[in-house]
Amino acid sequence: MAHLLIVEDEEKLARFIELELNHEGYEVTKAFDGREGLRLATENKYDLILLDIMLPGLNGLEVLRRLQQDNPTPTILLTARDAVMDKVSGLDAGAVDYITKPFAIEELLARVRVALKIHGSIASTSGKETGASDEEGILTWRDLVLNEKKHEVTYQGHLIELTNREFMMLQYLLLNKDIVLSRDTLLEKVCGYDYIGETNMIDVYIRYLRTKIDDAFDVKMIQTVRGVGYVIKSE
């Protein structure tokens, strides 16, 4: 049974979401301010966090940033803001998805299912795909090491700072070495929701990875297969 944490200061809304999630078979814990949510998320293990942005004590984006440093957990942002930059800031801070208030509970439940499926599918394949090493949770390419447990990437010992989305993109590419992955596949497996007609979002994150790895260390790790997608080939 998946265990979810709801961090939402509107107690009636939090209770409503809790009842719906319980009905779907999920275990739920609630917090009504940012500091309590951060404490619970740090001290306990959750499969998914539903996190409001506008929270008393500590805002949701700051909670998310701190969790990504020490205890990364898939997080869906609940926000009353509909501005593009607010959404981008949330995704760059490490959220796997967001939903704008007011929302239909059916949509939230669908996003929860997708987030749990995507995160679980990536985690369950760790150590079993072509990109895995003998040590569980470690993926490698040349001198690049991705440590899934520490949520850390290094090249020749140098730490590479990646956002949560960049980390997941690199992780999925490494798990599927020598397999050309289409933009649609990467959207589904990494982003967790389908941007119809906006597969260029994948190109943006690939460009970020190339800047931080390929350009920084003068390597050619991520290759483009024109008209198809991207691949990391075994050396």
NUGU-809100 format. One record per atom (N, C-alpha, C): residue in one letter; x, y, z. Coordinates in steps of 0.2 Angstrom, whole numbers, padded with zeros to 4 digits, always signed. Each point is the difference from the previous one (the first is absolute). Layout:
<pts>
aXYZ
...
</pts>
This chain:
<pts>
m+0004-0006+0000
m-0004+0006+0000
m+0004+0006+0000
a-0001+0005-0005
a+0004+0006+0000
a-0002+0005+0006
h+0005+0003+0002
h-0001+0005+0006
h+0001+0007-0003
l-0005+0004+0001
l+0001+0007-0003
l+0000+0005+0006
l+0004+0005-0001
l-0001+0006+0005
l-0003+0006-0004
i-0005+0003+0003
i-0003+0006-0002
i+0002+0005+0004
v+0003+0006-0003
v+0002+0006+0004
v-0005+0005-0003
e-0005+0002+0004
e-0005+0005-0003
e-0003+0003+0006
d+0000+0007+0000
d-0002+0004+0006
d-0008+0001+0000
e-0003-0002-0006
e-0008+0000+0000
e-0002-0006+0003
e-0002-0001+0006
e-0001-0006+0004
e-0006-0004-0003
k-0005+0004-0003
k-0006-0004-0003
k+0002-0003-0006
l+0004+0004-0004
l+0003-0003-0007
l+0004-0006+0002
a+0005+0000+0005
a+0004-0005+0001
a-0004-0006+0002
r-0005+0001+0004
r-0004-0006+0003
r-0004-0003-0006
f-0002+0004-0005
f-0004-0002-0006
f+0005-0005-0004
i+0006+0003-0001
i+0005-0004-0004
i+0001-0006+0003
e+0001+0000+0007
e+0002-0006+0004
e-0005-0005-0001
l-0007+0002+0001
l-0005-0005-0001
l+0000-0004-0007
e+0001+0005-0005
e+0000-0003-0007
e+0006-0005-0001
l+0005+0002+0003
l+0006-0005-0001
l-0001-0006+0004
n-0003+0001+0006
n-0001-0006+0004
n-0005-0005-0003
h-0005+0003-0004
h-0004-0004-0004
h+0003-0004-0005
e+0005+0003-0003
e+0004-0003-0005
e+0005-0005+0002
g+0001-0001+0007
g+0004-0005+0003
g+0007+0003+0002
y+0001+0006+0001
y+0006+0003+0002
y+0000+0002+0007
e+0006-0001+0003
e+0001+0003+0007
e+0002+0007+0000
v-0003+0004+0004
v+0001+0007+0000
v+0002+0003+0007
t+0005+0005+0000
t+0002+0004+0005
t-0001+0007-0002
k-0002+0004+0005
k-0001+0007-0002
k+0004+0005+0004
a+0002+0006-0003
a+0003+0005+0004
a-0003+0007-0003
f-0001+0005+0005
f-0003+0006-0002
f+0004+0006-0001
d+0007-0001+0001
d+0004+0006-0001
d+0007-0003-0003
g+0004+0004-0002
g+0006-0002-0004
g+0005-0003+0005
r+0001+0003+0006
r+0005-0003+0004
r-0002-0007+0003
e-0006-0001+0001
e-0002-0007+0002
e+0000-0005-0006
g-0001+0003-0006
g+0000-0005-0005
g+0007-0002-0002
l+0005+0005+0001
l+0007-0001-0001
l+0002-0005+0005
r-0002+0001+0007
r+0002-0005+0005
r-0002-0007-0002
l-0006-0001-0001
l-0003-0006-0002
l+0003-0004-0006
a+0001+0004-0005
a+0004-0003-0006
a+0007-0002+0001
t+0003+0004+0005
t+0007-0002+0001
t+0001-0006+0005
e-0005+0000+0005
e+0000-0006+0005
e-0003-0006-0003
n-0004+0000-0005
n-0003-0006-0002
n+0000-0001-0008
k-0001-0006-0002
k+0000-0002-0007
k-0007+0000-0003
y-0001+0004-0005
y-0006+0001-0004
y+0001-0002-0007
d-0005-0003-0003
d+0001-0002-0007
d-0002+0007-0005
l-0004+0004+0003
l-0001+0006-0004
l-0003+0006+0005
i+0002+0006-0002
i-0002+0006+0004
i-0004+0004-0004
l-0006+0002+0003
l-0004+0006-0003
l+0001+0006+0004
l+0003+0005-0004
l+0003+0006+0004
l-0003+0006-0003
d-0004+0004+0005
d-0002+0006-0002
d+0006+0005+0000
i-0001+0005-0005
i+0006+0005+0000
i-0001+0006+0005
m-0006+0002+0001
m-0001+0006+0005
m-0002-0003+0007
l+0005-0001+0004
l+0000-0003+0006
l+0002+0005+0006
p-0003+0000+0005
p+0003+0003+0006
p+0006-0003+0003
g+0005+0004+0003
g+0006-0002+0003
g+0005-0001-0005
l-0001-0004-0005
l+0005-0001-0006
l-0003-0002-0006
n+0001+0004-0005
n-0004-0001-0007
n+0002-0006-0003
g-0004-0003-0004
g+0000-0006-0003
g+0007-0001-0004
l+0002+0005-0004
l+0006+0000-0004
l+0006-0001+0004
e+0000+0003+0006
e+0006-0001+0004
e+0000-0007+0004
v-0006-0002+0001
v+0000-0007+0003
v+0002-0005-0005
l-0002+0001-0007
l+0002-0004-0005
l+0008+0000-0001
r+0003+0006+0000
r+0007+0001-0001
r+0004-0004+0005
r-0002+0001+0006
r+0003-0003+0006
r-0001-0008+0000
l-0005-0002-0002
l-0001-0008-0001
l+0004-0002-0006
q+0001+0003-0005
q+0004-0002-0006
q+0007-0001+0002
q+0002+0004+0005
q+0007+0000+0002
q+0002-0007+0005
d-0005-0001+0004
d+0001-0005+0005
d-0004-0006-0001
n-0006+0000-0002
n-0005-0005+0000
n-0005+0000-0006
p+0003-0001-0006
p-0004+0001-0006
p-0006-0005+0000
t-0006+0003-0001
t-0006-0004+0000
t-0004+0003-0006
p-0003-0004-0004
p-0005+0002-0006
p-0005+0005+0003
t-0001+0006-0003
t-0004+0005+0003
t-0004+0003-0005
i-0007+0001+0001
i-0005+0003-0004
i-0001+0007+0003
l+0001+0005-0003
l-0002+0007+0003
l-0007+0001-0001
l-0003+0003+0005
l-0007+0002+0000
l+0000+0008+0000
t-0002+0003-0005
t+0001+0008+0000
t-0006+0003-0003
a-0001+0006+0003
a-0006+0005-0002
a+0003+0004-0005
r+0007+0000-0002
r+0003+0004-0005
r+0000-0003-0006
d-0002+0003-0005
d+0000-0003-0007
d+0005+0003-0005
a+0005+0004+0003
a+0005+0003-0004
a+0005-0005-0002
v+0002+0001-0006
v+0005-0005-0003
v+0006+0000+0004
m+0003+0005+0002
m+0006+0000+0004
m+0000-0003+0007
d-0006+0000+0003
d-0001-0003+0006
d+0000-0008-0001
k-0003-0002-0006
k+0000-0007-0001
k+0007-0002-0002
v+0004+0004-0004
v+0007-0002-0002
v+0004+0000+0007
s-0001+0005+0004
s+0004+0000+0006
s-0001-0006+0004
g-0006-0003+0001
g-0002-0006+0003
g+0003-0006-0003
l+0000+0000-0006
l+0003-0006-0004
l+0008+0000+0001
d+0003+0006-0001
d+0007+0000+0001
d+0002-0001+0007
a-0004+0001+0005
a+0002-0001+0007
a-0001-0007+0002
g-0003-0004-0005
g+0000-0007+0001
g-0007-0004+0000
a-0005+0004-0001
a-0007-0003+0000
a+0000-0004-0006
v-0004-0006+0000
v-0001-0004-0006
v-0006+0002-0003
d-0005+0004+0003
d-0006+0002-0003
d-0003+0006+0004
y-0005+0003-0003
y-0004+0005+0004
y-0007+0000-0003
i-0004+0003+0005
i-0007+0000-0002
i-0003+0007+0003
t-0003+0003-0004
t-0003+0007+0002
t-0007+0000+0003
k+0000+0003+0006
k-0007+0001+0003
k-0004+0005-0004
p-0007-0001+0000
p-0003-0006+0003
p+0001-0006-0006
f+0000-0006+0003
f+0000-0006-0005
f-0005-0005+0002
a-0001-0004-0005
a-0005-0006+0000
a+0004-0005+0004
i-0003-0003+0005
i+0003-0005+0004
i+0002-0006-0005
e-0003-0002-0005
e+0001-0005-0005
e+0007+0001-0003
e+0001+0007-0002
e+0007+0002-0003
e+0005-0001+0005
l-0001+0002+0006
l+0006-0001+0005
l+0001-0008+0001
l-0005-0004+0001
l+0001-0007+0001
l+0004-0003-0006
a-0002+0002-0006
a+0004-0002-0006
a+0007+0002+0000
r+0002+0006+0002
r+0007+0002+0000
r+0003-0004+0006
v-0003-0001+0005
v+0003-0004+0006
v+0002-0007-0003
r-0005-0003-0004
r+0002-0007-0002
r+0005+0000-0005
v+0001+0005-0004
v+0005+0001-0005
v+0007+0001+0003
a+0000+0004+0005
a+0006+0002+0004
a+0003-0006+0003
l-0005-0004+0004
l+0002-0006+0003
l+0003-0005-0005
k-0004-0001-0005
k+0002-0005-0005
k+0007+0002-0003
i+0001+0006-0002
i+0007+0002-0003
i+0005-0001+0005
h-0001+0003+0006
h+0006-0001+0005
h+0001-0007+0001
g-0005-0004+0001
g+0001-0007+0002
g+0003-0004-0006
s-0002+0002-0006
s+0003-0004-0006
s+0008+0001+0000
i+0002+0007+0001
i+0007+0001+0000
i+0004-0003+0005
a-0003+0001+0006
a+0003-0003+0006
a+0001-0008+0000
s-0006-0003-0003
s+0000-0007+0000
s+0005-0003-0005
t+0002+0004-0005
t+0005-0003-0005
t+0007+0001+0001
s+0001+0004+0006
s+0007+0002+0002
s+0004-0006+0001
g+0006-0001-0003
g+0004-0006+0001
g-0001-0005-0004
k-0006+0000-0005
k-0002-0005-0004
k+0001+0001-0007
e+0001+0007-0002
e+0001+0001-0007
e+0007+0000-0003
t+0001+0002-0006
t+0006-0001-0003
t+0005+0005+0003
g-0003+0006+0003
g+0005+0005+0002
g+0002-0001+0007
a-0002-0005+0004
a+0001-0001+0007
a+0007-0004+0001
s+0003+0002+0005
s+0006-0003+0002
s-0001-0006+0005
d+0005-0003+0002
d-0001-0006+0005
d-0002+0003+0007
e+0001+0006+0001
e-0002+0003+0007
e-0007+0003-0001
e-0005-0002+0004
e-0007+0002-0001
e+0000+0007+0001
g-0004+0003-0005
g-0002+0007+0001
g+0006+0005-0003
i+0005-0003-0004
i+0005+0004-0003
i+0000-0001-0007
l-0001+0005-0004
l+0000+0000-0007
l+0006+0004-0003
t+0004-0003-0005
t+0006+0003-0002
t+0000+0001-0008
w+0004+0004-0002
w+0002+0001-0007
w+0007+0004+0000
r+0005-0004-0003
r+0007+0003+0001
r+0001+0002+0007
d+0002+0006+0001
d+0002+0002+0007
d-0006+0003+0004
l-0006+0000-0003
l-0006+0003+0003
l-0003-0006+0004
v-0002+0002+0006
v-0003-0004+0005
v-0007+0003+0003
l-0005-0003-0001
l-0007+0002+0002
l-0001-0005+0006
n-0001+0003+0006
n-0002-0003+0006
n-0007+0001+0002
e-0004-0005-0001
e-0007+0001+0001
e-0002+0001+0007
k+0003-0004+0005
k-0001+0001+0007
k+0001+0007+0002
k+0006+0002-0002
k+0002+0007+0002
k-0003+0006-0004
h-0003-0002-0005
h-0003+0005-0005
h+0006+0004-0002
e+0006-0003-0002
e+0006+0004-0002
e+0003-0002-0006
v+0003+0005-0004
v+0003-0002-0006
v+0007+0003+0000
t+0005-0004-0002
t+0007+0003+0000
t+0003-0002-0007
y+0005+0004-0002
y+0004-0002-0005
y+0008+0001+0002
q+0004-0005+0000
q+0007+0000+0002
q+0000+0003+0007
g-0005-0002+0004
g+0000+0002+0007
g-0003+0007+0001
h-0002+0004-0005
h-0002+0007+0000
h-0008-0001+0000
l-0003+0003+0006
l-0007+0000+0000
l-0003+0004-0005
i-0006-0002-0003
i-0004+0003-0005
i-0006+0002+0003
e-0002+0006+0000
e-0006+0003+0003
e-0006-0001-0005
l-0004-0004+0001
l-0006-0001-0004
l-0007+0001+0003
t-0005+0002-0003
t-0006+0001+0003
t-0003-0007+0000
n-0006-0001+0003
n-0003-0007+0001
n-0002-0002-0007
r-0002+0004-0004
r-0003-0002-0007
r+0007-0002-0004
e+0005+0004+0000
e+0006-0002-0003
e+0003-0007+0002
f+0000-0001+0007
f+0002-0006+0002
f-0004-0006-0002
m-0007+0001+0000
m-0004-0006-0003
m+0001-0001-0007
m+0001+0005-0004
m+0001-0001-0007
m+0007-0003-0001
l+0005+0001+0003
l+0007-0003+0000
l-0001-0007+0002
q-0003-0001+0006
q-0001-0007+0003
q-0004-0004-0005
y-0005+0002-0004
y-0004-0004-0004
y+0004-0002-0006
l+0004+0005-0003
l+0004-0001-0006
l+0006-0006+0002
l+0002+0001+0006
l+0006-0005+0002
l-0003-0007+0001
l-0006+0000+0003
l-0004-0007+0001
l-0001-0003-0007
n+0000+0004-0005
n-0002-0003-0007
n+0005+0001-0005
k+0007-0001+0002
k+0005+0001-0004
k-0001-0004-0007
d+0002+0003-0005
d+0000-0003-0007
d-0007+0000-0003
i-0005+0002+0004
i-0007+0000-0002
i-0002+0008-0002
v-0002+0001-0006
v-0002+0006-0002
v-0007+0002+0002
l+0000+0005+0005
l-0006+0002+0003
l-0003+0006-0004
s-0007-0001-0002
s-0003+0006-0003
s-0002+0005+0005
r-0001+0006-0002
r-0002+0006+0004
r-0007-0002+0004
d-0004-0003-0004
d-0007-0002+0004
d+0002-0005+0005
t+0004-0005-0001
t+0002-0005+0006
t+0003+0004+0006
l+0004+0005-0002
l+0004+0003+0006
l-0005+0005+0003
l-0005+0003-0003
l-0005+0003+0003
l-0004-0004+0005
e-0002-0006-0003
e-0005-0004+0004
e+0004-0003+0006
k+0006-0002-0001
k+0004-0004+0006
k+0003+0005+0004
v+0002+0006-0002
v+0004+0005+0005
v-0004+0005+0002
c-0004+0003-0004
c-0004+0006+0002
c-0007-0002+0003
g-0002-0006-0002
g-0006-0003+0003
g-0007+0003-0002
y+0000+0004-0005
y-0006+0002-0003
y+0002+0002-0007
d-0006+0001-0004
d+0001+0001-0007
d-0001+0007-0002
y+0005+0003-0003
y+0000+0007-0003
y-0002-0001-0007
i-0006+0000-0002
i-0002-0001-0007
i+0003+0005-0004
g+0004-0002-0005
g+0003+0005-0005
g+0006+0004+0003
e+0002-0002+0007
e+0006+0004+0003
e+0006-0004+0002
t+0001-0005-0005
t+0006-0004+0001
t+0007+0003+0000
n-0001+0007-0002
n+0007+0004+0001
n+0002+0001+0007
m-0004-0002+0005
m+0002+0001+0007
m+0005-0005+0001
i+0000-0006-0003
i+0005-0005+0001
i+0007+0003-0003
d+0000+0003-0006
d+0006+0003-0003
d+0003+0005+0005
v-0004+0004+0003
v+0002+0005+0005
v+0004-0004+0006
y-0003-0005+0003
y+0004-0003+0005
y+0006-0004-0002
i+0000-0003-0007
i+0006-0003-0002
i+0005+0006-0001
r-0002+0006-0002
r+0005+0005-0001
r+0003+0002+0006
y-0004+0000+0006
y+0003+0001+0006
y+0005-0005+0002
l-0001-0006-0001
l+0004-0006+0002
l+0007+0001-0004
r-0001+0001-0006
r+0006+0001-0005
r+0004+0006+0003
t-0003+0005+0002
t+0004+0006+0002
t+0004-0002+0007
k-0003-0004+0004
k+0003-0001+0007
k+0005-0006-0001
i-0001-0004-0005
i+0004-0006+0000
i+0004+0000-0007
d-0003-0001-0005
d+0004+0000-0007
d+0005+0006-0001
d-0003+0006+0001
d+0004+0006-0001
d+0005+0001+0006
a-0002-0002+0006
a+0004+0002+0005
a+0006-0005+0001
f+0000-0006-0003
f+0005-0005+0001
f+0002-0002-0007
d-0002+0003-0006
d+0003-0001-0006
d-0002-0007-0002
v-0006-0003+0001
v-0002-0007-0002
v-0006+0001-0005
k-0002-0006-0003
k-0006+0000-0004
k-0004-0006+0003
m-0003+0001+0005
m-0004-0005+0004
m-0007-0001-0004
i-0004+0005+0000
i-0007-0001-0003
i+0000+0001-0007
q-0002-0005-0004
q+0000+0001-0007
q-0007+0001-0003
t+0000+0004-0005
t-0007+0001-0003
t-0001-0005-0006
v-0005-0003+0000
v-0002-0004-0006
v-0005+0004-0004
r+0001+0003-0005
r-0004+0005-0004
r-0007-0003-0002
g-0005+0003+0002
g-0007-0002-0001
g-0002-0005+0004
v+0004-0003+0005
v-0002-0005+0005
v+0000+0003+0007
g+0006+0001+0003
g+0001+0002+0007
g+0007+0000+0002
y+0001-0003+0006
y+0007+0001+0003
y+0002-0007+0003
v+0007-0001+0000
v+0003-0006+0003
v+0006+0002+0003
i+0002-0004+0005
i+0007-0001+0003
i+0002-0007-0002
k+0006+0000-0004
k+0002-0006-0002
k+0006-0003+0004
s+0000-0006+0001
s+0005-0003+0004
s+0007+0001-0003
e+0005+0000+0004
e+0007+0001-0003
e+0003-0006-0001
</pts>
